[in-house]
Amino acid sequence: MDGESERSDQTFTQFFQFALPGGFELSSGDRLADVTLAYETWGQLNEARDNAVLVFHALTGSQHAAGHNAGIEGLGERWTEEMQAGWWDDFIGPGKAFDTNRMFVICANYVGGCFGSTGPTSLRPDGTRYGAEFPPITFADCVRSQVHLLDHLGIERLHAVVGPSTGGMACINFSTLFPERVDRVILIGTGLRATPLHRIHNFEQIRAIESDRAYRGGRYEPPGPYDGLVLARMISHKSFVSLRAMAERSRRQVVAQDVGEAWYGVSHPLESYMMHQGRKFAARFDANSYLRILDAWNRFDPLADAGVDDYEALFSGCAHQKYLIFSINTDVCYYPEEQREIASVLKSVGVEHTHITVHSDKGHDSFLLEPHLFGPHIRYLLDGGLLSR
C-alpha cells in the first residue's frame, strides 16, 4: 500500500510501506517471517543520491514527521487527530532546518511500533495477531531494518542521521554499526545508556500497564489496558515538560475528567491536565508496542550491540563523521550531563563534534516546539560547516 497526503504549509509528504525481503532476524535470535516498515519522505533524492537525511523518531512518535496525513489504512481510531499533523513539521520543509528544497528526508516507524510497521498489532502469516507473542526488540533492530529500507531506496550513504530523545540512541547505533553509511550525526537530548532514573520511570510505566486487569498478559482485545496506558503516560509526561511549562499549560487547558467512583477524583487543574495527556496517549498507542519500546530503551547498550568492549573500539570507524550534540538546559528526561558524556567520549576518541546547550523553559519537549533554538546550528552542519574537536 502506498499513498500521498495533503499539502500543509507547503510541506508535501508521501506515505509508503516497504516489505523487507526474506524476513528479519532480531537481536533476541527470534525471526520475523514478514516485516513491513511504514515510512514517509519529503523532498527529492538528487541524481547523486547523496542528499538523504534519515530521522529516527522519539519514544512514541511515528513516521509522520511533517505535513498533514489524515489517516492510514488499517489503523482506524488509533490515528487520532493529534497524529494528523507531523510531529516535526516546524523542522522539515522548504526553507526549514531540514530544507526539503535541497534535502531528501526519510522517517520510518520502528519495527515493533503500532503505526503501520510490523509490531504486536500486526497479523502473522497465519492470519492471527502477534499480540503478546511479539518478540523483544532493540534500537539496533530498528536500525538494521531501516538499512534494508535505504538499500531499497538506492541510498548507499546518508548526508545525515538525526534523532531526538530515544531516537538519538538509534542514531548512535546507526553511526557506529554502519559508520561508512553516514557523514553527519545530530543527537538531540539523548544519552549513551538508560540511566537509573530512566529505568525507574520505565519500570513504573511497565507495572502500570501490566497491573491493569484488562492487560490479560498481553492477550487483550481493543481497547486493552486503557487505564494502565493513561497512568503510564502520566508517569512519563512529567519528565518531558518542565514543571513551569506544565503549570502554565494546565491553567490554559483545563479539561473536565470523569474518574468514575474514585474517592479522590481530580481536584486541581494540573491533575486534570495530566489526566488529559494520559487519555490522549491511550487513544493512539498500543500497550504491547509501548512495552517493547520501553524495554528497548532499558536495554540500550551500543557497546554490546557492536560487540566491542570500549568506546574507542565503538567509534573506531567514525573518524570521518561530524557530530552535532544538543543539550536542553531544563531537560529532566535526558539531563545535560548525559550529552556532556557523549561529547567527552567523542573528544577522547578524536571524532569531530560540537556540543551546544540551548536555553529553554520548555524542558525536554523543546526539541518539538522551538525550531529557532536548533535550526541555525542544524543548517550550518548540513551545509558542511566545520566543527570543533
C-alpha positions as CSV (number, residue, x, y, z in Angstrom):
1,M,0.0,0.0,0.0
2,D,1.2,3.5,-0.8
3,G,-0.4,6.8,-1.0
4,E,0.0,10.6,-0.7
5,S,-1.1,13.0,1.9
6,E,-2.2,16.6,1.5
7,R,-0.2,19.8,1.5
8,S,0.3,21.6,4.7
9,D,2.3,24.9,4.9
10,Q,3.9,23.9,1.6
11,T,5.3,20.6,3.1
12,F,4.5,17.7,0.9
13,T,4.8,14.2,2.4
14,Q,4.4,10.8,0.9
15,F,3.5,7.6,2.8
16,F,4.7,4.2,1.8
17,Q,5.1,0.7,3.2
18,F,8.1,-1.5,2.4
19,A,8.3,-5.2,2.9
20,L,11.7,-6.5,3.9
21,P,12.7,-9.4,1.6
22,G,13.2,-12.8,3.3
23,G,12.1,-12.0,6.8
24,F,14.2,-10.4,9.5
25,E,16.2,-11.7,12.4
26,L,16.1,-9.8,15.7
27,S,18.9,-9.3,18.3
28,S,17.0,-11.8,20.5
29,G,17.5,-14.5,18.0
30,D,13.8,-14.5,17.1
31,R,13.0,-14.3,13.4
32,L,10.0,-12.5,11.9
33,A,8.9,-14.1,8.7
34,D,7.4,-11.0,7.3
35,V,8.4,-7.4,8.2
36,T,6.9,-4.2,6.8
37,L,8.1,-0.7,7.6
38,A,5.8,2.3,7.3
39,Y,7.7,5.4,6.2
40,E,7.3,8.8,4.8
41,T,9.5,11.0,2.7
42,W,9.8,14.7,1.9
43,G,11.8,16.4,-0.8
44,Q,13.5,14.7,-3.7
45,L,16.5,12.4,-3.9
46,N,19.1,14.0,-6.1
47,E,20.8,12.3,-9.0
48,A,24.0,11.6,-7.0
49,R,21.8,10.1,-4.2
50,D,23.8,11.9,-1.6
51,N,21.3,14.4,-0.1
52,A,19.3,12.0,2.1
53,V,18.6,12.6,5.8
54,L,17.2,9.8,8.0
55,V,15.2,10.8,11.0
56,F,14.7,8.4,14.0
57,H,11.5,9.3,15.9
58,A,11.3,9.5,19.7
59,L,9.7,7.0,22.0
60,T,6.0,7.3,21.0
61,G,6.5,9.1,17.7
62,S,5.7,7.8,14.2
63,Q,6.9,8.0,10.6
64,H,4.7,11.1,10.2
65,A,7.2,13.8,10.9
66,A,6.0,16.6,8.7
67,G,3.0,17.8,6.7
68,H,-0.6,16.5,7.1
69,N,-1.7,12.9,6.9
70,A,-5.5,12.4,7.5
71,G,-5.3,8.7,8.1
72,I,-3.6,5.4,7.4
73,E,-5.4,2.3,6.2
74,G,-5.7,-0.3,8.9
75,L,-5.0,2.0,11.9
76,G,-8.6,3.0,12.5
77,E,-9.2,5.2,15.5
78,R,-5.6,4.9,16.7
79,W,-4.7,7.5,14.1
80,T,-6.2,10.3,16.2
81,E,-6.5,14.0,15.2
82,E,-3.3,14.5,17.2
83,M,-1.4,12.2,14.8
84,Q,-2.5,14.0,11.6
85,A,-0.1,16.9,12.0
86,G,3.6,16.0,11.6
87,W,5.4,15.9,14.9
88,W,8.4,17.8,13.5
89,D,6.6,20.0,11.0
90,D,8.4,23.1,12.2
91,F,11.7,21.5,11.3
92,I,11.1,19.7,8.0
93,G,10.0,21.6,4.9
94,P,11.1,24.2,2.4
95,G,13.5,26.7,4.0
96,K,13.3,25.0,7.4
97,A,16.1,23.3,9.3
98,F,15.9,20.3,7.1
99,D,15.3,22.1,3.9
100,T,13.3,19.9,1.5
101,N,14.2,22.1,-1.4
102,R,17.7,20.6,-1.0
103,M,17.3,17.5,1.2
104,F,15.5,14.2,0.9
105,V,14.2,13.4,4.3
106,I,13.0,9.9,5.4
107,C,11.4,8.8,8.6
108,A,10.2,5.2,9.4
109,N,8.1,3.8,12.2
110,Y,10.1,1.4,14.3
111,V,9.7,-2.3,13.9
112,G,7.6,-3.2,16.9
113,G,5.7,0.0,16.5
114,C,2.0,0.5,16.0
115,F,1.6,3.0,13.1
116,G,2.0,0.7,10.1
117,S,5.3,-1.1,10.7
118,T,5.2,-4.7,11.8
119,G,4.6,-5.0,15.6
120,P,2.3,-6.6,18.1
121,T,-0.9,-5.3,16.4
122,S,0.2,-6.9,13.1
123,L,-1.0,-10.1,11.6
124,R,1.3,-13.1,11.5
125,P,1.5,-15.2,8.2
126,D,-1.2,-17.5,9.7
127,G,-3.6,-14.5,10.0
128,T,-3.6,-14.2,13.8
129,R,-2.2,-11.1,15.6
130,Y,1.2,-11.3,17.2
131,G,-0.1,-9.6,20.4
132,A,1.8,-10.9,23.5
133,E,3.9,-13.3,21.3
134,F,5.7,-10.4,19.5
135,P,9.4,-10.8,20.5
136,P,11.5,-8.1,22.2
137,I,13.3,-5.6,20.1
138,T,16.3,-3.3,20.4
139,F,17.1,0.0,18.8
140,A,19.8,-1.8,16.9
141,D,17.0,-4.0,15.3
142,C,15.2,-0.8,14.3
143,V,18.4,0.5,12.7
144,R,19.2,-2.7,10.8
145,S,15.6,-2.9,9.5
146,Q,15.9,0.7,8.2
147,V,19.2,-0.1,6.5
148,H,17.2,-2.5,4.4
149,L,14.9,0.4,3.6
150,L,17.9,2.6,2.5
151,D,19.0,-0.3,0.2
152,H,15.5,-0.4,-1.3
153,L,15.7,3.3,-2.0
154,G,19.2,3.0,-3.5
155,I,20.9,5.1,-0.9
156,E,24.4,3.9,0.0
157,R,25.4,6.8,2.1
158,L,23.4,9.4,4.1
159,H,24.1,13.0,4.3
160,A,23.0,12.9,8.0
161,V,21.1,10.9,10.6
162,V,19.2,12.8,13.3
163,G,17.3,11.7,16.4
164,P,15.8,13.4,19.4
165,S,15.4,11.6,22.7
166,T,15.3,7.8,22.2
167,G,15.7,8.5,18.5
168,G,19.2,9.7,19.4
169,M,20.0,6.3,20.8
170,A,19.1,4.8,17.5
171,C,21.3,7.4,15.8
172,I,24.3,6.2,17.9
173,N,23.5,2.6,16.9
174,F,23.4,3.7,13.2
175,S,26.6,5.7,13.2
176,T,28.6,3.0,15.0
177,L,27.1,-0.1,13.4
178,F,27.2,1.4,9.9
179,P,29.8,4.2,10.1
180,E,30.5,4.0,6.3
181,R,26.9,4.9,5.6
182,V,26.7,8.3,7.2
183,D,28.7,11.6,7.4
184,R,26.9,13.7,9.9
185,V,25.1,12.8,13.1
186,I,22.7,15.0,15.0
187,L,21.9,14.0,18.6
188,I,19.2,15.9,20.5
189,G,18.6,15.4,24.2
190,T,19.8,11.8,24.3
191,G,22.4,9.6,26.0
192,L,24.7,6.6,25.8
193,R,22.6,4.4,28.1
194,A,19.5,4.1,30.2
195,T,20.1,6.0,33.5
196,P,18.8,4.8,36.9
197,L,16.0,7.5,36.5
198,H,15.0,6.1,33.1
199,R,14.8,2.6,34.5
200,I,12.7,3.7,37.4
201,H,10.3,5.7,35.3
202,N,10.1,2.9,32.7
203,F,9.6,0.2,35.3
204,E,6.8,2.3,36.8
205,Q,5.1,2.5,33.4
206,I,5.5,-1.2,32.7
207,R,3.9,-2.1,36.1
208,A,1.1,0.4,35.5
209,I,0.2,-1.4,32.2
210,E,0.8,-4.9,33.4
211,S,-1.2,-4.4,36.6
212,D,-4.3,-3.3,34.6
213,R,-6.7,-6.2,34.7
214,A,-7.5,-5.5,31.0
215,Y,-3.9,-6.3,30.1
216,R,-4.5,-10.1,30.4
217,G,-0.9,-10.9,30.0
218,G,-0.8,-9.0,26.7
219,R,-3.6,-11.1,25.2
220,Y,-6.2,-8.3,25.2
221,E,-8.7,-7.1,22.7
222,P,-9.1,-3.3,22.0
223,P,-9.1,-1.0,23.9
224,G,-6.9,-3.2,26.1
225,P,-5.3,-1.8,29.3
226,Y,-6.6,1.7,28.7
227,D,-6.3,2.9,32.4
228,G,-2.8,1.4,32.6
229,L,-1.7,3.3,29.5
230,V,-3.2,6.5,30.9
231,L,-1.2,6.1,34.1
232,A,1.9,5.2,32.2
233,R,1.8,8.4,30.2
234,M,1.2,10.4,33.3
235,I,4.3,8.9,34.8
236,S,6.4,9.7,31.8
237,H,5.0,13.1,30.8
238,K,6.3,14.9,33.9
239,S,9.9,14.3,32.6
240,F,9.0,15.7,29.1
241,V,7.8,19.1,30.1
242,S,9.3,21.5,32.6
243,L,7.3,22.0,35.8
244,R,6.8,25.7,35.0
245,A,5.6,25.0,31.5
246,M,3.3,22.2,32.8
247,A,1.7,24.6,35.4
248,E,1.2,27.2,32.7
249,R,-0.4,24.7,30.3
250,S,-2.7,23.3,33.0
251,R,-4.1,26.8,33.6
252,R,-4.9,27.2,29.9
253,Q,-6.0,23.7,29.1
254,V,-8.3,22.5,32.0
255,V,-10.4,19.6,30.8
256,A,-13.1,18.1,33.0
257,Q,-12.2,14.5,33.8
258,D,-14.6,11.6,34.6
259,V,-12.8,9.3,37.1
260,G,-15.7,7.1,37.9
261,E,-16.1,6.1,41.5
262,A,-12.7,7.3,42.7
263,W,-12.6,8.8,46.2
264,Y,-10.1,11.5,45.4
265,G,-11.0,12.3,41.8
266,V,-9.4,15.3,40.1
267,S,-9.2,18.4,42.3
268,H,-6.6,20.7,40.6
269,P,-6.1,22.0,37.0
270,L,-2.6,20.3,37.0
271,E,-4.2,16.9,37.7
272,S,-6.8,17.5,35.0
273,Y,-4.0,18.4,32.5
274,M,-2.1,15.2,33.3
275,M,-5.1,13.0,33.0
276,H,-5.9,14.6,29.7
277,Q,-2.4,13.9,28.4
278,G,-2.7,10.3,29.5
279,R,-6.0,9.8,27.8
280,K,-4.8,11.3,24.6
281,F,-1.9,8.9,24.6
282,A,-4.0,5.8,25.4
283,A,-6.3,6.5,22.5
284,R,-3.4,6.4,20.0
285,F,-0.9,3.8,21.2
286,D,-0.9,0.1,21.7
287,A,0.2,-1.3,25.1
288,N,2.2,-4.2,23.7
289,S,4.1,-1.9,21.4
290,Y,4.8,0.5,24.2
291,L,6.2,-2.2,26.4
292,R,8.5,-3.4,23.6
293,I,9.9,0.1,23.1
294,L,10.3,0.8,26.8
295,D,12.2,-2.5,27.0
296,A,14.4,-1.4,24.1
297,W,15.2,1.8,26.0
298,N,16.1,0.0,29.2
299,R,18.4,-2.5,27.4
300,F,20.1,0.1,25.1
301,D,23.8,-0.8,25.0
302,P,25.8,0.4,22.0
303,L,28.9,-1.5,23.1
304,A,27.1,-4.8,23.2
305,D,25.2,-4.1,20.0
306,A,28.5,-3.6,18.2
307,G,30.3,-6.5,20.0
308,V,33.0,-4.3,21.5
309,D,34.3,-3.6,25.0
310,D,35.1,0.1,25.0
311,Y,34.2,3.4,23.3
312,E,37.4,3.6,21.4
313,A,36.5,0.4,19.6
314,L,32.9,1.5,19.2
315,F,33.8,4.7,17.4
316,S,36.8,3.3,15.6
317,G,35.2,3.6,12.2
318,C,33.7,7.1,12.8
319,A,36.7,9.4,12.2
320,H,35.1,10.9,9.1
321,Q,31.9,11.8,10.8
322,K,30.8,15.1,12.3
323,Y,28.6,15.2,15.3
324,L,26.3,17.9,16.5
325,I,25.0,17.3,20.1
326,F,22.2,19.3,21.7
327,S,21.5,19.6,25.4
328,I,18.4,21.4,26.7
329,N,19.3,23.2,30.0
330,T,15.9,22.4,31.6
331,D,15.7,18.7,30.4
332,V,14.9,16.3,33.2
333,C,14.4,13.3,30.9
334,Y,17.9,13.2,29.5
335,Y,19.8,15.6,31.7
336,P,22.5,17.7,30.1
337,E,25.2,15.7,31.8
338,E,24.3,12.8,29.5
339,Q,25.2,14.8,26.4
340,R,28.4,16.1,28.1
341,E,29.4,12.4,28.4
342,I,28.8,11.9,24.7
343,A,30.9,14.9,23.9
344,S,33.7,13.7,26.3
345,V,33.7,10.3,24.7
346,L,33.9,11.7,21.2
347,K,36.7,14.0,22.2
348,S,38.7,11.2,23.8
349,V,38.5,9.1,20.5
350,G,39.2,12.1,18.2
351,V,35.8,12.4,16.5
352,E,34.8,15.9,15.3
353,H,31.9,17.3,17.2
354,T,30.2,20.4,18.6
355,H,28.1,20.3,21.8
356,I,25.5,23.1,22.1
357,T,23.2,23.8,25.1
358,V,20.0,25.6,24.2
359,H,18.2,27.5,26.9
360,S,14.5,26.9,27.1
361,D,11.7,27.0,29.7
362,K,10.0,24.1,28.0
363,G,12.2,21.1,29.1
364,H,12.8,18.0,27.0
365,D,9.9,18.9,24.6
366,S,11.9,21.9,23.4
367,F,13.1,19.8,20.5
368,L,9.5,19.7,19.3
369,L,8.5,23.2,19.9
370,E,11.4,25.6,19.3
371,P,13.0,25.3,15.9
372,H,14.7,28.7,16.3
373,L,16.9,27.3,19.0
374,F,18.1,24.3,16.9
375,G,17.6,25.2,13.2
376,P,20.6,27.6,12.6
377,H,23.1,25.0,14.0
378,I,21.5,22.2,12.1
379,R,21.6,24.1,8.8
380,Y,25.3,25.0,9.4
381,L,26.2,21.4,9.9
382,L,24.2,20.2,6.9
383,D,25.8,22.9,4.8
384,G,29.2,21.4,5.7
385,G,30.3,23.8,8.4
386,L,33.5,22.9,10.3
387,L,33.1,21.9,13.9
388,S,35.4,21.8,16.8
389,R,37.1,18.7,18.3
